[in-house]
C-alpha cells in the first residue's frame, strides 16, 4: 500500500512539474515527462482495448497456475 501511494504521488508530481517540455537535471539523470500509449514499449498502442485486456488476463492466469491447476509456489 505504501509503494502504491508513493507511486501515485510521484506520478502526480511529475505530471505537474514536468509539463510543457520542461525537464529537471539532477546530475547524471535528466527527468522528462513521456507517455506510453501502449502496453510495453508501445506494443498494443494500435490494438483495441479488449484485445490488450484479454491478452493480459490470459498471460496473468497462465503465469499464476501450474499444470495441476494449483497456484504456483510463492504466487
CORKALIN-V227196 format. One record per pair of residues at least 4 apart in sequence whose C-alpha atoms are under 7 Angstrom apart, sorted by the first residue. I is the first residue (numbers start at 1). J is the second residue. Records with the same first field share a line. If there is no record, write none. Layout:
I = J / J
This chain:
1 = 5
2 = 6
3 = 7
4 = 8
5 = 9
6 = 10
7 = 11
8 = 12
9 = 13
10 = 14
11 = 15
12 = 16
13 = 17
14 = 18 / 33
15 = 19
18 = 22 / 23 / 32 / 33
19 = 33
22 = 32
23 = 30 / 31 / 32
24 = 30 / 31 / 32
25 = 29 / 30 / 31
26 = 30
36 = 42
37 = 42 / 45
38 = 42 / 43 / 44 / 45
39 = 43 / 44 / 45
44 = 52
47 = 51 / 52
48 = 52
49 = 53
50 = 54
51 = 55
52 = 56
53 = 57
54 = 58
55 = 59
56 = 60
57 = 61
58 = 62
59 = 63
60 = 64
61 = 65
64 = 71 / 72 / 75
65 = 69 / 70 / 71 / 72
66 = 70 / 71 / 72
71 = 75
